[in-house]
Amino acid sequence: MGGDMMNLPIRPRRNRKSASVRGMMRESSLSAAHLIYPMFVQEGAENTPIESLQGCTRWCVADIAAECKRLFNLGIPCVDLFAVVPEEKKDAAGSEAWNPEGVVPRAIRAIKAAVPEMTVMTDVALDPFNTYGQDGIVREYADGTYEILNDETVEALVKQALCHARAGADIISPSDMMDGRIAALRAALDGEGFTKVSLMSYTAKYASAFYGPFRGALGSAPKFGDKKTYQMDPANIREALREAALDAEEGADFLMVKPATMYLDVIAAMRAHSNLPIAAYHVSGEYLMVKAAAASGWLDEKQAMLESLLSIRRAGADMILTYAAPQVAEWLRGE
């Protein structure tokens, strides 16, 4: 063509020509206000780094409130509490889960006293508390087989949720994937006057290979078998939409997809089919893939982590649970 210019009346690159132009037309955004930080709380007076989850800590009750104040000042509006339970406090029923002086209720009270503006969410499931490492109550049979009991588990979850609500939790987040638990929890909470306590349902929690580091952090790996009779098959997406419809009908205030970056299509489909706010859990394996690659010098950790989380927002998630929340909030503030 020599020096002649191409006859292109439409040139999409015009909309990418400068930072200000790119900023004006940016379709998705990521801020600290979109982040929820999962936190592990343990008995005792010491904080311990988590070997299986680089950059994370098992907090003692005495120190978790000060850390939450720091997080809130970074712009992170919500934390999600998970209990680290010593083996001697575990039993077949998981009864420590509804102990009013357990580590989670005490942590809730400490955080709300120190940072009342912080939204405190709590995990509700039995796997950290029972001797089996399963999310529900287990029935063992003489032939060596076992079953995770649905309705009996829901009764236990109700006791756990009420224990957390009485301690001051703002959001109850059942991660168990039992049928009917949202309706049962809503009825129980309302029945005790906790009409302002929200429910964030693990709506589509997949039987994923990416949970391993989290289970190491919590000491909650299943002692036998797997969780495939209650967590979802990674091959399915229509099933997630069915679960979303049921959770909405039963009274969920938020829906969740877990994992996140491996299930962006599920987030997008749920966004298209529901008007409820959607959370996505950027799980331990997804988080550590970026951390490990960056430690090997193969990726820029900041850019890769921010891109990963932005992709979750782009898919339709309103909020993201991520272990990277404190670091991301600092990056977004330019610290």
C-alpha positions as CSV (number, residue, x, y, z in Angstrom):
1,M,0.0,0.0,0.0
2,G,3.0,2.2,0.2
3,G,2.4,5.4,2.2
4,D,-1.4,5.3,1.7
5,M,-3.4,4.9,4.9
6,M,-6.0,2.1,5.2
7,N,-9.6,3.2,4.8
8,L,-10.7,2.2,8.4
9,P,-13.6,4.5,9.7
10,I,-13.9,2.2,12.7
11,R,-10.7,1.9,14.7
12,P,-11.3,0.3,18.2
13,R,-7.7,1.3,19.2
14,R,-8.9,4.9,19.5
15,N,-10.7,3.8,22.7
16,R,-7.4,2.5,24.1
17,K,-5.1,5.4,23.2
18,S,-4.5,6.7,26.7
19,A,-4.9,5.9,30.4
20,S,-7.7,8.4,30.8
21,V,-9.6,7.2,27.8
22,R,-9.2,3.6,29.0
23,G,-10.4,4.5,32.4
24,M,-13.5,6.3,31.2
25,M,-14.7,3.2,29.3
26,R,-13.6,0.5,31.8
27,E,-16.4,-1.9,32.3
28,S,-15.4,-3.6,35.5
29,S,-13.6,-2.4,38.6
30,L,-11.9,-3.9,41.7
31,S,-11.7,-2.1,45.0
32,A,-11.2,-3.1,48.7
33,A,-14.9,-2.7,49.2
34,H,-15.5,-5.8,47.0
35,L,-13.3,-8.0,49.2
36,I,-14.0,-10.4,52.1
37,Y,-11.1,-11.8,54.1
38,P,-11.3,-15.4,55.3
39,M,-9.7,-15.6,58.8
40,F,-8.8,-18.6,60.9
41,V,-9.2,-18.3,64.7
42,Q,-7.7,-20.7,67.2
43,E,-7.6,-21.4,70.9
44,G,-4.7,-20.2,73.0
45,A,-2.7,-17.0,73.2
46,E,-0.5,-17.3,70.2
47,N,-0.8,-16.5,66.5
48,T,0.8,-19.0,64.2
49,P,1.7,-18.7,60.5
50,I,0.0,-21.3,58.3
51,E,2.5,-23.4,56.4
52,S,0.0,-24.7,53.8
53,L,-1.4,-21.2,53.1
54,Q,1.4,-18.8,52.6
55,G,0.7,-15.3,53.9
56,C,-2.1,-16.4,56.2
57,T,-2.3,-16.8,60.0
58,R,-4.2,-18.7,62.6
59,W,-5.2,-15.9,64.9
60,C,-5.9,-16.1,68.7
61,V,-9.0,-14.3,70.0
62,A,-6.8,-11.8,71.8
63,D,-5.3,-10.4,68.6
64,I,-7.9,-10.9,65.9
65,A,-9.8,-7.7,66.8
66,A,-6.7,-5.5,66.3
67,E,-6.1,-7.2,62.9
68,C,-9.7,-6.6,61.9
69,K,-9.3,-2.9,62.8
70,R,-6.3,-2.7,60.5
71,L,-8.2,-4.5,57.7
72,F,-11.2,-2.1,58.1
73,N,-8.8,0.9,57.9
74,L,-7.5,-0.6,54.6
75,G,-11.1,-0.5,53.3
76,I,-12.0,-4.2,53.7
77,P,-15.6,-4.3,55.0
78,C,-16.1,-7.9,55.9
79,V,-14.2,-10.9,57.4
80,D,-15.3,-14.5,57.4
81,L,-14.4,-16.6,60.5
82,F,-13.3,-20.2,60.4
83,A,-12.6,-22.2,63.6
84,V,-9.4,-24.2,64.1
85,V,-10.5,-26.9,66.6
86,P,-8.1,-29.0,68.7
87,E,-8.6,-32.8,68.3
88,E,-9.6,-33.2,71.9
89,K,-12.6,-30.9,71.3
90,K,-13.9,-32.9,68.3
91,D,-16.6,-35.5,68.6
92,A,-18.9,-37.4,66.2
93,A,-21.7,-34.8,66.5
94,G,-19.4,-31.8,66.2
95,S,-21.0,-30.4,69.3
96,E,-18.2,-27.8,69.9
97,A,-19.8,-26.0,66.9
98,W,-22.6,-24.5,69.1
99,N,-20.6,-24.0,72.3
100,P,-21.4,-20.3,73.2
101,E,-17.8,-20.0,74.6
102,G,-16.2,-21.6,71.6
103,V,-13.5,-19.8,69.7
104,V,-15.8,-18.4,67.0
105,P,-18.4,-16.8,69.3
106,R,-15.6,-15.3,71.4
107,A,-13.9,-13.9,68.3
108,I,-17.2,-12.4,67.1
109,R,-17.7,-10.6,70.3
110,A,-14.1,-9.3,70.4
111,I,-14.3,-8.0,66.8
112,K,-17.7,-6.3,67.2
113,A,-16.5,-4.7,70.4
114,A,-13.4,-3.3,68.8
115,V,-14.6,-2.6,65.3
116,P,-18.4,-2.4,65.3
117,E,-18.5,-1.2,61.7
118,M,-16.8,-4.4,60.5
119,T,-19.2,-6.9,59.0
120,V,-18.6,-10.3,60.6
121,M,-19.5,-13.4,58.7
122,T,-19.1,-16.9,60.0
123,D,-18.7,-20.3,58.4
124,V,-21.4,-22.8,59.4
125,A,-20.5,-26.5,58.8
126,L,-19.4,-29.4,60.9
127,D,-16.1,-30.5,59.3
128,P,-13.8,-28.5,61.6
129,F,-15.7,-29.9,64.6
130,N,-16.4,-33.5,64.0
131,T,-14.0,-36.5,64.1
132,Y,-14.7,-37.4,60.5
133,G,-13.8,-34.1,58.7
134,Q,-17.1,-34.3,56.9
135,D,-19.5,-31.3,56.6
136,G,-22.3,-33.4,58.1
137,I,-23.2,-36.0,60.6
138,V,-22.0,-39.4,59.6
139,R,-23.8,-42.7,60.0
140,E,-21.5,-45.8,59.7
141,Y,-22.9,-49.2,58.7
142,A,-21.8,-52.7,59.6
143,D,-20.5,-53.4,56.1
144,G,-18.1,-50.5,56.3
145,T,-20.1,-48.0,54.2
146,Y,-21.2,-44.7,55.5
147,E,-23.8,-42.0,54.8
148,I,-23.8,-38.2,55.4
149,L,-27.2,-37.6,57.0
150,N,-28.9,-34.6,55.6
151,D,-31.8,-33.7,57.9
152,E,-29.9,-34.5,61.1
153,T,-27.0,-32.3,59.9
154,V,-29.4,-29.4,59.2
155,E,-30.6,-29.6,62.8
156,A,-27.0,-29.3,64.0
157,L,-26.3,-26.4,61.6
158,V,-29.3,-24.5,63.1
159,K,-27.8,-24.8,66.6
160,Q,-24.4,-23.5,65.2
161,A,-26.0,-20.6,63.4
162,L,-28.0,-19.5,66.4
163,C,-24.9,-19.7,68.5
164,H,-23.1,-17.3,66.1
165,A,-26.1,-15.0,65.8
166,R,-26.4,-14.7,69.6
167,A,-22.7,-13.7,69.7
168,G,-23.3,-10.9,67.2
169,A,-22.6,-12.3,63.7
170,D,-23.9,-10.2,60.9
171,I,-23.9,-12.9,58.2
172,I,-24.2,-16.6,58.5
173,S,-22.6,-18.5,55.7
174,P,-23.4,-22.3,55.5
175,S,-20.8,-24.1,53.5
176,D,-22.2,-27.6,54.0
177,M,-24.3,-28.1,50.9
178,M,-27.1,-30.0,52.7
179,D,-30.6,-29.8,51.2
180,G,-33.0,-27.4,52.8
181,R,-30.6,-25.7,55.2
182,I,-31.3,-22.2,54.0
183,A,-35.0,-22.5,54.8
184,A,-34.3,-24.1,58.2
185,L,-31.7,-21.5,59.1
186,R,-34.0,-18.6,58.0
187,A,-36.9,-19.9,60.1
188,A,-34.7,-20.5,63.1
189,L,-33.1,-17.1,63.0
190,D,-36.4,-15.3,62.5
191,G,-37.9,-17.3,65.2
192,E,-35.4,-16.0,67.7
193,G,-35.7,-12.4,66.4
194,F,-32.6,-12.4,64.3
195,T,-34.4,-11.0,61.3
196,K,-31.4,-8.7,60.4
197,V,-28.9,-11.5,60.3
198,S,-28.2,-12.3,56.6
199,L,-27.6,-15.7,55.0
200,M,-24.8,-16.1,52.4
201,S,-25.4,-19.5,50.9
202,Y,-22.6,-21.6,49.4
203,T,-25.0,-22.2,46.5
204,A,-22.6,-23.9,44.1
205,K,-19.8,-25.4,46.1
206,Y,-18.0,-27.8,43.8
207,A,-16.1,-31.0,44.8
208,S,-12.9,-29.3,43.8
209,A,-9.2,-30.3,43.9
210,F,-8.3,-26.8,44.8
211,Y,-9.3,-26.9,48.5
212,G,-6.3,-28.8,49.8
213,P,-4.3,-26.0,51.4
214,F,-7.4,-24.7,53.2
215,R,-8.0,-28.1,54.7
216,G,-4.4,-28.1,55.9
217,A,-4.9,-24.7,57.5
218,L,-8.1,-25.8,59.3
219,G,-7.1,-29.5,60.0
220,S,-10.5,-30.5,58.4
221,A,-9.5,-32.9,55.7
222,P,-12.0,-35.8,55.5
223,K,-10.7,-38.9,57.4
224,F,-12.3,-41.2,54.8
225,G,-14.0,-41.0,51.5
226,D,-14.7,-37.7,49.8
227,K,-17.5,-35.1,49.7
228,K,-19.0,-35.9,46.4
229,T,-22.5,-36.8,47.7
230,Y,-23.1,-33.2,48.8
231,Q,-20.6,-31.0,47.0
232,M,-21.3,-30.5,43.3
233,D,-19.9,-32.2,40.3
234,P,-17.4,-29.9,38.5
235,A,-18.9,-31.0,35.2
236,N,-22.3,-29.3,35.9
237,I,-23.6,-25.8,35.4
238,R,-27.4,-26.3,35.1
239,E,-27.3,-27.9,38.6
240,A,-25.9,-24.7,40.0
241,L,-28.8,-22.7,38.6
242,R,-31.2,-25.1,40.2
243,E,-29.5,-24.7,43.5
244,A,-29.6,-20.9,43.1
245,A,-33.4,-20.9,42.5
246,L,-33.9,-23.1,45.6
247,D,-31.7,-20.9,47.8
248,A,-33.5,-17.7,46.6
249,E,-36.9,-19.3,47.3
250,E,-35.7,-20.5,50.8
251,G,-34.6,-17.0,51.8
252,A,-30.9,-16.6,51.0
253,D,-29.6,-13.0,50.9
254,F,-26.5,-13.8,48.9
255,L,-25.4,-16.6,46.6
256,M,-21.9,-18.0,46.4
257,V,-19.9,-19.8,43.8
258,K,-16.8,-21.8,45.0
259,P,-14.1,-22.0,43.5
260,A,-14.0,-18.7,41.5
261,T,-11.5,-18.4,38.7
262,M,-12.1,-22.0,37.6
263,Y,-15.8,-21.4,37.5
264,L,-16.2,-18.0,35.9
265,D,-18.8,-19.5,33.5
266,V,-20.9,-20.5,36.6
267,I,-20.7,-17.0,38.0
268,A,-21.8,-15.5,34.7
269,A,-24.7,-17.9,34.3
270,M,-25.8,-17.3,37.9
271,R,-25.6,-13.5,37.3
272,A,-27.8,-13.9,34.3
273,H,-30.4,-15.9,36.1
274,S,-30.6,-14.2,39.5
275,N,-31.0,-10.7,40.9
276,L,-29.4,-11.6,44.3
277,P,-25.9,-10.4,45.1
278,I,-23.3,-13.0,44.1
279,A,-20.1,-13.8,46.0
280,A,-17.3,-15.9,44.6
281,Y,-14.7,-17.7,46.7
282,H,-11.1,-17.4,45.4
283,V,-10.0,-20.6,47.1
284,S,-6.7,-21.6,48.5
285,G,-5.4,-23.5,45.5
286,E,-6.3,-20.6,43.1
287,Y,-4.5,-18.2,45.4
288,L,-1.4,-20.3,45.8
289,M,-1.0,-20.9,42.1
290,V,-0.3,-17.2,41.7
291,K,1.8,-17.1,44.8
292,A,3.9,-20.1,43.8
293,A,4.4,-18.9,40.2
294,A,5.4,-15.5,41.5
295,A,7.9,-17.0,44.0
296,S,9.5,-18.9,41.1
297,G,9.8,-15.7,39.1
298,W,7.4,-16.8,36.4
299,L,4.7,-14.2,37.1
300,D,4.4,-10.7,38.5
301,E,2.4,-11.4,41.7
302,K,0.7,-8.1,41.9
303,Q,-0.4,-7.9,38.3
304,A,-1.4,-11.6,38.1
305,M,-3.4,-11.4,41.4
306,L,-5.2,-8.2,40.4
307,E,-6.0,-9.6,37.0
308,S,-7.4,-12.9,38.5
309,L,-9.7,-11.0,40.9
310,L,-10.8,-8.5,38.2
311,S,-11.8,-11.5,36.0
312,I,-14.1,-12.7,38.8
313,R,-15.7,-9.3,39.0
314,R,-16.0,-9.2,35.2
315,A,-17.8,-12.5,35.3
316,G,-20.5,-11.0,37.5
317,A,-19.4,-11.4,41.2
318,D,-20.4,-8.5,43.5
319,M,-17.9,-9.6,46.2
320,I,-14.9,-11.9,46.4
321,L,-13.6,-13.9,49.3
322,T,-9.9,-14.1,48.9
323,Y,-6.8,-14.8,51.1
324,A,-5.1,-12.0,49.1
325,A,-7.5,-9.3,50.5
326,P,-5.0,-7.4,52.8
327,Q,-2.3,-7.3,50.1
328,V,-4.7,-6.4,47.4
329,A,-6.2,-3.6,49.5
330,E,-2.7,-2.2,50.1
331,W,-1.9,-2.4,46.4
332,L,-5.1,-0.6,45.5
333,R,-4.1,2.2,47.9
334,G,-0.7,2.4,46.3
335,E,1.1,1.2,49.5
